[in-house]
């Protein structure tokens, strides 16, 4: 076998010898969009896509390396598939980060495709079929999805993720995303609206806007459009029901953005804004914006009626003193986030924070995470109890025909990471996945709600 670097190709290639292609998706929703985009291109080229990789000739593994645990999961999956004798094509962040090293680590792997080379996936498969080992990694990724009409929606149900931008211009000290995804670049407003309209016409009730930094959308476009303009344009799509955006950067949550959220009836009253920490000194070491987070939360809640706030925090960051942690914990108590995720800090190879001194002991990091989650458990329980007796709209995720148990989400809950609404259907009642139904909340848990159809 030979190892060659793939050069840019012109017209979209077709399959020289159609294969059965399986896939393993790892990582975040943004990575899922990439997986579905590559599968769509391969399907359009004539390959057969299967959900069971055991039936496949070639397996596409879209990897994640954001944190060590994600990287380990990626490697474990690669080794497992290689041992099963599959032709493995490695894509995603792990490919961009380690490139040819992956072929040395996993001799059975046949190709490595970087984050900037997704549009070359058909040609890569053709070359693998010819017996080559291929490295297709652009050092400074500039690829941007502009037309997802070929995308194969392997998860389409009550929602679809819609990537509106790629890359990031921020340089948080714990993150290596810019080195793997490149600088920030926006899709055009028209291409996003066209994609959303097509999804709505196919019956998708909710589109979820994703990107490394959604609130920077439009800053590099020449037409002057920014995220509030995009939300207003999407709100005009008649058959679309819910619009959600994730990963807001705190100092870019402008008054105009909050006004758009309040005015657009299809934009859910939900703001996902990972703050990472609260203490100014910790934030400076993280290279994150320093701000008054209590005042920030108050401003959001005053501007958007009935809004619920979600954030993500990191505990145990290098140099985090007990006083800094207590400051964080006090802020959590004062702000009372509706949704909260807490991550234990771990070094990421290549990140600036890896070189910082005064690392926090692993056991102490776990204690701090437990303390925050204990506080949040109490806060979430109290907030949920206030929901009893309310009738809310719920999008149906699934219905178990054997038990009549309906599982869904409210507008205040993003898929996979937030709470669920559980309904026991009575005789004669029915609902379909993707349908939005009214539910009266009768019982609450610390996170999930329970109710009956109204």
C-alpha positions as CSV (number, residue, x, y, z in Angstrom):
1,X,0.0,0.0,0.0
2,X,1.1,3.6,-0.6
3,X,0.3,6.6,1.5
4,X,-0.4,9.8,-0.4
5,X,-1.8,13.2,0.3
6,X,-5.1,13.9,-1.5
7,X,-5.2,17.0,-3.6
8,X,-8.2,19.1,-4.3
9,X,-10.7,17.6,-6.6
10,X,-13.0,19.4,-9.1
11,X,-16.3,17.8,-9.9
12,X,-18.0,15.6,-7.4
13,X,-16.8,12.0,-8.0
14,X,-18.9,8.9,-8.1
15,X,-18.3,5.5,-6.7
16,X,-15.9,3.4,-8.9
17,X,-17.1,0.2,-7.2
18,X,-20.1,0.8,-4.9
19,X,-19.6,-0.4,-1.4
20,X,-21.7,-1.0,1.7
21,X,-20.6,1.7,4.1
22,X,-21.3,1.8,7.9
23,X,-20.6,4.6,10.3
24,X,-19.8,5.3,13.9
25,X,-20.6,8.9,15.1
26,X,-18.8,10.2,18.1
27,X,-18.9,13.7,19.7
28,X,-21.1,16.7,19.6
29,X,-24.1,17.7,17.4
30,X,-21.7,19.7,15.2
31,X,-19.8,16.5,14.5
32,X,-23.1,14.8,13.8
33,X,-23.9,17.3,11.0
34,X,-20.5,16.4,9.5
35,X,-21.2,12.6,9.7
36,X,-24.6,13.1,8.0
37,X,-23.1,15.3,5.3
38,X,-20.4,12.7,4.4
39,X,-23.0,9.9,4.4
40,X,-25.1,12.0,2.1
41,X,-22.3,12.5,-0.4
42,X,-21.4,8.8,-0.3
43,X,-25.0,7.8,-0.8
44,X,-25.4,10.2,-3.8
45,X,-22.2,8.7,-5.3
46,X,-23.8,5.3,-5.4
47,X,-22.7,3.6,-2.1
48,X,-25.2,1.8,0.2
49,X,-25.3,3.2,3.7
50,X,-26.1,0.9,6.6
51,X,-26.7,1.6,10.3
52,X,-25.1,-1.7,11.4
53,X,-21.4,-1.5,10.8
54,X,-21.1,-5.3,11.1
55,X,-22.7,-5.5,7.6
56,X,-20.4,-2.9,6.1
57,X,-17.3,-3.3,3.8
58,X,-16.1,0.1,4.9
59,X,-16.7,1.9,8.2
60,X,-16.5,5.7,8.5
61,X,-15.6,6.7,12.1
62,X,-16.2,10.4,12.8
63,X,-14.1,11.1,15.9
64,X,-13.9,13.6,18.7
65,X,-10.9,14.7,20.7
66,X,-12.3,17.7,22.6
67,X,-11.4,16.1,26.0
68,X,-9.4,13.1,26.9
69,X,-12.3,10.8,27.6
70,X,-13.8,11.5,24.1
71,X,-10.4,10.9,22.6
72,X,-10.1,7.5,24.4
73,X,-13.6,6.5,23.2
74,X,-12.6,7.3,19.6
75,X,-9.4,5.2,19.8
76,X,-11.3,2.3,21.4
77,X,-13.9,2.3,18.6
78,X,-11.1,2.4,16.0
79,X,-9.2,-0.5,17.5
80,X,-12.4,-2.6,17.8
81,X,-13.4,-2.1,14.2
82,X,-9.9,-2.8,13.0
83,X,-9.8,-6.0,15.0
84,X,-13.1,-6.9,13.2
85,X,-11.3,-6.7,9.9
86,X,-13.2,-3.6,8.6
87,X,-11.7,-1.1,6.2
88,X,-11.7,1.9,8.6
89,X,-11.7,5.5,7.4
90,X,-11.0,7.9,10.3
91,X,-12.5,11.4,10.1
92,X,-13.1,14.3,12.4
93,X,-11.1,16.1,15.1
94,X,-8.9,13.2,16.0
95,X,-7.8,13.0,12.3
96,X,-7.1,16.7,12.2
97,X,-5.1,16.6,15.4
98,X,-2.9,13.5,14.8
99,X,-3.0,13.0,11.0
100,X,-0.5,10.4,9.9
101,X,0.2,9.3,13.5
102,X,-3.2,7.6,13.4
103,X,-2.1,5.3,10.5
104,X,1.0,4.3,12.6
105,X,-1.1,3.8,15.7
106,X,-3.8,1.7,13.9
107,X,-2.1,-0.1,11.0
108,X,-5.4,-1.5,9.9
109,X,-6.8,2.0,9.2
110,X,-7.0,2.8,5.5
111,X,-7.5,6.6,5.5
112,X,-7.4,9.7,7.6
113,X,-9.7,12.6,6.6
114,X,-9.4,16.0,8.3
115,X,-12.2,18.4,9.3
116,X,-11.4,20.6,6.2
117,X,-11.7,17.7,3.7
118,X,-15.2,16.4,4.2
119,X,-16.1,17.2,0.6
120,X,-13.4,14.8,-0.6
121,X,-14.8,11.7,1.2
122,X,-16.1,10.0,-2.0
123,X,-12.7,10.3,-3.7
124,X,-11.1,9.0,-0.5
125,X,-13.3,5.9,-0.5
126,X,-12.5,5.3,-4.2
127,X,-8.8,5.4,-3.5
128,X,-9.1,3.1,-0.5
129,X,-10.9,0.7,-2.8
130,X,-7.9,0.8,-5.1
131,X,-5.7,-0.3,-2.2
132,X,-4.2,3.0,-1.2
133,X,-3.7,4.4,2.3
134,X,-4.8,8.0,2.2
135,X,-4.0,11.1,4.2
136,X,-6.4,13.9,3.3
137,X,-5.8,16.6,5.9
138,X,-5.7,20.3,5.1
139,X,-3.5,22.0,7.6
140,X,-5.6,25.2,7.9
141,X,-9.2,24.1,7.5
142,X,-11.4,26.4,5.4
143,X,-14.2,24.0,4.4
144,X,-17.7,25.4,5.0
145,X,-20.9,23.5,4.4
146,X,-22.9,25.7,2.1
147,X,-25.4,23.2,0.6
148,X,-26.7,20.3,2.7
149,X,-29.3,19.1,0.3
150,X,-27.5,15.8,0.0
151,X,-27.2,15.4,3.7
152,X,-28.5,12.0,5.0
153,X,-30.5,12.6,8.2
154,X,-29.8,9.5,10.2
155,X,-31.4,11.0,13.3
156,X,-34.3,13.0,11.8
157,X,-37.3,12.9,14.1
158,X,-38.5,15.8,16.3
159,X,-35.5,17.9,15.5
160,X,-32.5,18.4,13.2
161,X,-29.3,20.2,13.9
162,X,-28.4,22.9,11.4
163,X,-24.8,24.1,11.3
164,X,-24.7,27.8,10.6
165,X,-21.0,28.4,10.9
166,X,-17.6,26.7,11.3
167,X,-14.5,27.4,13.2
168,X,-13.8,29.8,16.1
169,X,-11.8,33.0,16.5
170,X,-11.6,32.8,20.3
171,X,-8.6,31.2,22.0
172,X,-9.8,29.8,25.3
173,X,-6.9,28.4,27.1
174,X,-8.5,25.0,27.7
175,X,-9.6,24.5,24.1
176,X,-7.9,23.3,20.8
177,X,-11.0,23.7,18.6
178,X,-9.5,26.5,16.5
179,X,-6.5,24.4,15.6
180,X,-8.8,21.6,14.5
181,X,-11.6,23.6,12.9
182,X,-9.9,26.8,11.7
183,X,-11.0,30.4,12.0
184,X,-14.6,31.4,12.2
185,X,-16.7,31.5,9.0
186,X,-20.4,31.9,8.5
187,X,-22.8,30.3,6.1
188,X,-25.0,32.7,4.1
189,X,-28.4,33.7,5.4
190,X,-30.1,32.4,2.3
191,X,-28.4,29.0,2.4
192,X,-29.5,28.5,6.1
193,X,-33.0,29.6,5.4
194,X,-33.3,27.3,2.4
195,X,-32.1,24.4,4.5
196,X,-34.5,25.2,7.3
197,X,-37.4,25.6,4.9
198,X,-36.6,22.2,3.3
199,X,-36.5,20.5,6.7
200,X,-39.8,22.1,7.7
201,X,-41.5,21.0,4.5
202,X,-40.3,17.4,5.4
203,X,-42.2,17.7,8.7
204,X,-39.3,18.5,11.1
205,X,-40.9,20.6,13.9
206,X,-37.6,22.0,15.3
207,X,-34.3,23.2,13.9
208,X,-31.4,23.6,16.3
209,X,-28.7,26.1,15.1
210,X,-25.2,24.9,16.0
211,X,-21.6,26.1,15.5
212,X,-18.6,26.6,17.6
213,X,-19.9,30.1,18.3
214,X,-23.4,30.8,17.0
215,X,-23.5,34.3,18.4
216,X,-20.7,35.4,16.0
217,X,-22.7,34.4,13.0
218,X,-22.6,37.0,10.3
219,X,-19.6,39.0,11.5
220,X,-17.6,37.9,8.4
221,X,-20.4,38.4,5.9
222,X,-20.6,41.5,3.8
223,X,-24.4,41.9,3.9
224,X,-24.4,43.1,7.6
225,X,-26.7,40.3,8.8
226,X,-26.2,39.0,12.3
227,X,-27.9,36.3,14.4
228,X,-31.0,38.4,15.3
229,X,-31.6,38.9,11.5
230,X,-31.3,35.1,11.0
231,X,-33.7,34.3,13.7
232,X,-36.3,36.7,12.3
233,X,-35.8,35.2,8.8
234,X,-36.3,31.7,10.1
235,X,-39.3,32.8,12.1
236,X,-41.1,33.6,8.8
237,X,-40.9,30.0,7.7
238,X,-44.6,29.0,7.9
239,X,-44.3,25.3,8.6
240,X,-41.4,25.6,11.1
241,X,-42.5,25.4,14.7
242,X,-39.5,25.7,17.0
243,X,-36.1,27.4,16.5
244,X,-33.3,26.9,19.0
245,X,-29.7,28.1,19.0
246,X,-26.9,26.6,21.1
247,X,-23.4,27.7,22.3
248,X,-24.0,31.4,22.8
249,X,-20.9,33.4,23.8
250,X,-21.8,35.5,26.8
251,X,-20.5,38.9,25.8
252,X,-22.2,38.6,22.4
253,X,-25.7,38.2,23.8
254,X,-26.8,41.6,22.7
255,X,-30.0,43.5,23.5
256,X,-31.0,43.1,19.8
257,X,-30.5,39.3,20.2
258,X,-32.7,39.2,23.3
259,X,-35.3,41.4,21.6
260,X,-35.4,39.0,18.6
261,X,-35.8,36.0,21.0
262,X,-38.7,37.8,22.7
263,X,-40.4,38.9,19.5
264,X,-40.1,35.8,17.4
265,X,-42.8,33.4,18.5
266,X,-41.1,30.3,17.1
267,X,-37.7,31.0,18.9
268,X,-37.9,29.0,22.1
269,X,-37.5,30.8,25.4
270,X,-34.2,29.0,26.1
271,X,-30.6,30.4,26.2
272,X,-27.7,28.0,26.2
273,X,-24.7,30.0,27.2
274,X,-21.6,28.1,28.5
275,X,-20.0,30.5,31.1
276,X,-17.3,28.0,32.2
277,X,-16.6,29.9,35.4
278,X,-17.7,33.0,37.4
279,X,-14.5,34.1,39.3
280,X,-12.6,36.9,37.4
281,X,-9.2,35.4,38.1
282,X,-10.2,32.0,36.9
283,X,-11.8,33.4,33.8
284,X,-8.6,35.4,33.0
285,X,-6.6,32.1,33.1
286,X,-9.2,30.6,30.9
287,X,-8.9,33.5,28.5
288,X,-12.7,34.0,28.8
289,X,-14.6,37.3,29.1
290,X,-14.9,38.7,32.7
291,X,-18.3,40.0,33.5
292,X,-21.0,40.2,36.2
293,X,-22.8,37.0,35.6
294,X,-25.6,37.7,38.1
295,X,-26.4,40.9,36.3
296,X,-26.2,39.0,32.9
297,X,-28.7,36.5,34.1
298,X,-31.0,39.2,35.3
299,X,-30.8,41.1,32.0
300,X,-31.7,37.9,30.0
301,X,-34.6,37.1,32.3
302,X,-36.0,40.6,32.1
303,X,-35.8,40.8,28.3
304,X,-37.2,37.4,27.5
305,X,-40.4,36.4,29.4
306,X,-40.4,32.9,30.8
307,X,-36.9,32.2,29.5
308,X,-34.8,29.3,31.0
309,X,-31.1,29.5,31.2
310,X,-28.6,26.7,30.6
311,X,-24.9,26.9,31.2
312,X,-21.8,24.7,31.4
313,X,-19.1,25.1,34.1
314,X,-15.6,23.7,34.5
315,X,-14.3,23.0,38.0
316,X,-10.8,22.3,39.0
317,X,-9.2,24.5,36.4
318,X,-5.4,25.0,37.1
319,X,-5.0,27.5,39.9
320,X,-8.6,27.4,41.0
321,X,-8.3,28.2,44.7
322,X,-10.9,27.2,47.3
323,X,-12.0,30.9,47.4
324,X,-12.5,30.9,43.6
325,X,-14.5,27.8,43.8
326,X,-16.7,29.1,46.6
327,X,-17.3,32.2,44.5
328,X,-18.5,30.0,41.7
329,X,-20.7,28.0,44.0
330,X,-22.2,31.1,45.5
331,X,-23.0,32.5,42.0
332,X,-24.7,29.2,41.1
333,X,-26.9,29.6,44.2
334,X,-27.7,33.3,43.4
335,X,-28.4,32.8,39.6
336,X,-30.3,29.6,40.0
337,X,-29.8,28.2,36.5
338,X,-32.6,26.2,35.0
339,X,-30.2,23.8,33.4
340,X,-26.6,23.2,34.3
341,X,-23.8,20.9,33.3
342,X,-20.5,20.6,35.2
343,X,-17.3,19.3,33.8
344,X,-14.2,18.2,35.7
345,X,-11.1,19.8,34.2
346,X,-8.6,17.6,32.5
347,X,-5.5,18.5,30.5
348,X,-5.9,18.5,26.7
349,X,-2.8,17.9,24.7
350,X,-1.9,21.1,22.8
351,X,-4.1,23.4,24.9
352,X,-2.4,26.4,26.7
353,X,-3.9,25.3,30.0
354,X,-1.9,22.1,29.9
355,X,1.2,24.2,30.8
356,X,-0.4,26.1,33.6
357,X,0.9,25.5,37.2
358,X,-1.0,24.8,40.4
359,X,-3.0,21.8,39.1
360,X,-5.9,20.8,41.3
361,X,-5.9,17.3,42.8
362,X,-8.2,14.9,40.9
363,X,-10.0,13.9,44.1
364,X,-10.6,17.6,45.0
365,X,-11.9,18.3,41.4
366,X,-14.5,15.5,41.9
367,X,-15.5,16.9,45.3
368,X,-16.1,20.3,43.8
369,X,-18.1,18.9,40.9
370,X,-20.2,17.0,43.4
371,X,-20.8,20.1,45.5
372,X,-22.0,22.1,42.5
373,X,-24.3,19.3,41.3
374,X,-25.7,18.8,44.8
375,X,-26.7,22.5,44.8
376,X,-28.1,22.3,41.3
377,X,-30.1,19.2,42.2
378,X,-31.8,21.2,44.9
379,X,-32.4,24.2,42.7
380,X,-33.7,22.2,39.8
381,X,-36.1,20.3,42.1
382,X,-37.5,23.6,43.4
383,X,-37.8,25.1,39.9
384,X,-39.6,22.0,38.7
385,X,-42.0,21.9,41.6
386,X,-43.2,25.4,40.5
387,X,-44.3,23.8,37.2
388,X,-47.0,21.6,38.7
389,X,-50.4,22.4,37.4
390,X,-49.1,24.2,34.3
391,X,-50.0,23.1,30.8
392,X,-47.0,23.2,28.5
393,X,-46.3,22.3,24.8
394,X,-44.3,19.1,24.5
395,X,-42.7,17.7,21.3
396,X,-43.0,13.9,21.2
397,X,-39.8,12.0,21.0
398,X,-41.1,8.5,21.2
399,X,-44.2,6.5,22.2
400,X,-43.9,2.9,23.6
401,X,-46.8,1.0,22.1
402,X,-46.5,-1.7,24.7
403,X,-46.8,0.5,27.7
404,X,-48.4,3.7,26.3
405,X,-45.5,5.8,27.7
406,X,-44.9,9.0,25.8
407,X,-41.5,10.6,26.1
408,X,-41.0,14.2,25.0
409,X,-39.3,17.6,25.6
410,X,-40.6,21.0,26.4
411,X,-39.3,24.1,24.6
412,X,-37.0,24.6,27.6
413,X,-35.1,21.4,26.9
414,X,-32.5,20.6,24.2
415,X,-32.3,17.0,23.1
416,X,-29.9,14.6,24.9
417,X,-28.6,17.1,27.4
418,X,-31.7,18.4,29.2
419,X,-34.8,17.2,30.9
420,X,-37.6,15.0,29.6
421,X,-41.4,15.1,30.0
422,X,-43.0,11.7,30.6
423,X,-46.7,11.1,29.9
424,X,-48.7,7.9,30.5
425,X,-51.3,7.8,27.7
426,X,-54.8,6.7,28.7
427,X,-56.9,4.4,26.6
428,X,-57.9,6.0,23.4
429,X,-55.2,8.6,23.5
430,X,-52.4,8.7,20.9
431,X,-49.5,10.8,19.7
432,X,-46.9,10.6,17.0
433,X,-43.1,11.4,17.2
434,X,-42.5,14.9,16.0
435,X,-46.0,16.0,17.1
436,X,-46.3,18.9,19.5
437,X,-49.0,18.2,22.2
438,X,-50.3,20.1,25.3
439,X,-49.4,18.4,28.5
440,X,-50.5,19.3,32.0
441,X,-47.7,18.7,34.6
442,X,-49.0,16.6,37.5
443,X,-45.8,15.4,39.2
444,X,-42.2,16.6,39.1
445,X,-38.8,15.0,39.8
446,X,-35.5,16.8,40.3
447,X,-35.0,17.0,36.6
448,X,-37.9,15.4,34.6
449,X,-41.6,16.3,34.5
450,X,-44.6,14.0,34.5
451,X,-48.0,14.7,33.2
452,X,-51.1,13.9,31.2
453,X,-52.4,15.1,27.8
454,X,-54.4,18.2,28.3
